[in-house]
Amino acid sequence: MKQKRSNRDKSGQALIITSLIIAVLLLSTVYYVFEVERSVIKSETTETTMATRPITVNTVVSALANFTNGGERRILTTNLNRLSLFLKDHSYYAQQDLQFTPLNSSPYQEGIWTSWESSGIGISSAYVSFAVNFSAPSKTFCSQYETNITTALTVEAAFAGSEAEKSVNVTCKISNEGEPALADDISVLYQNETYEPWTMVNSSNNLNIVDYGNGTYFVTFNAYAQNFLQVSVEMHDRRDIFVMARALCLNNDHVVNILDAIIMSYAFGSTPAAPNWNPDADLNGDGVVNIIDIILMGINFGAKI
C-alpha cells in the first residue's frame, strides 16, 4: 500500500521550525551559564546534552513523520544537516559541533526502517547516533548518545458467522519506543479475496472503535466474505508518524473446517520470523507450519473444539 500523501507532508517541517526555536531558547541559556560562570567548574556536559538532545530527537521524529507520510528517505539526513549548521551558526559564546550517523545496516536504510507486511505487525522506525563536540572558554568535551524513534502497531483479527456476512473483531495496539501510545486517527480496510482490491470500512459496515486509553483499540465491523478475510489497519500516532499492519482473520467458529484449511495453507512452511507466520496454524508447537500440522488438522477435521 502506498504511503500516505496529504497536507500532512508539511507536518515534519513544522516540527523542524519548532525544534530550531527551542534550540535558540535552550542553547542561549546554556551559553549564558558558561559566560557568567566560566570560572566555576560545573556539570557543563549534562547541561549542554540536556539542551541538545531534545532538539535532535524532535528532528528525527519530524523526519520519520515526513517519510511515512510520503516524503523522501533522505529527509532525515537533510534535516539533521540543517540542524547541525544552525547550531554552529548560533553558537555565540561557545562552539558546538553536532555530528550524526544514521544507521545504515539491515533493516535500516539511511537511518529509516518501515515494515508494513502481512504478519500482524507494523513498524515505522528511525535510528541515529549523535556526537556533540562542545568547546567553551572553561572546558572542551564530547557527548555521545543514540536516538531510536519507533512507532509499532500490532493487529489481531478474527471473524465469526456461518453466512456470507461475517462479524469481524480486531484488536490493535500502538506503541512509541515500546511504551503504550495513542492514535491520532485510525482507518480500517478489508480484503475478502486474495487478489481483490481493499475496501474501506465505514458506518455502512457498522464500524465501531473502542479506545481503552492505553494504546489498545478494539474495532468491530461487518463484512461480506466466504473463506478468506484479511484486515489492514492504518494509524497516525500523536507525533503524526504513520504506521500500518495487516493480519489474516482467524476463524472463530470453533469447528475445524475448510476455513481453517485456508488459514493453514496461507501459513504453510512459515516460521516465527516469516511474514506469513500464524501461531494458530502451528498445531504441534514445534515452531514451523508443515505437513505434521496438516495431518493433525486432517485427523480433527469436522470436530468441534
Secondary structure as UniProt FT lines:
FT   HELIX           7..10
FT   HELIX           11..36
FT   TURN            37..39
FT   HELIX           44..68
FT   TURN            69..70
FT   TURN            73..74
FT   HELIX           75..89
FT   STRAND          95..102
FT   TURN            106..107
FT   TURN            110..111
FT   STRAND          112..116
FT   TURN            118..119
FT   STRAND          121..135
FT   STRAND          140..160
FT   STRAND          165..176
FT   TURN            177..178
FT   STRAND          179..180
FT   STRAND          183..191
FT   TURN            194..195
FT   STRAND          199..200
FT   HELIX           203..205
FT   STRAND          208..211
FT   STRAND          216..224
FT   STRAND          230..237
FT   TURN            238..239
FT   STRAND          242..248
FT   STRAND          250..251
FT   HELIX           258..267
FT   TURN            268..269
FT   TURN            272..273
FT   TURN            275..276
FT   HELIX           279..281
FT   TURN            283..284
FT   HELIX           291..299
FT   TURN            300..302
//
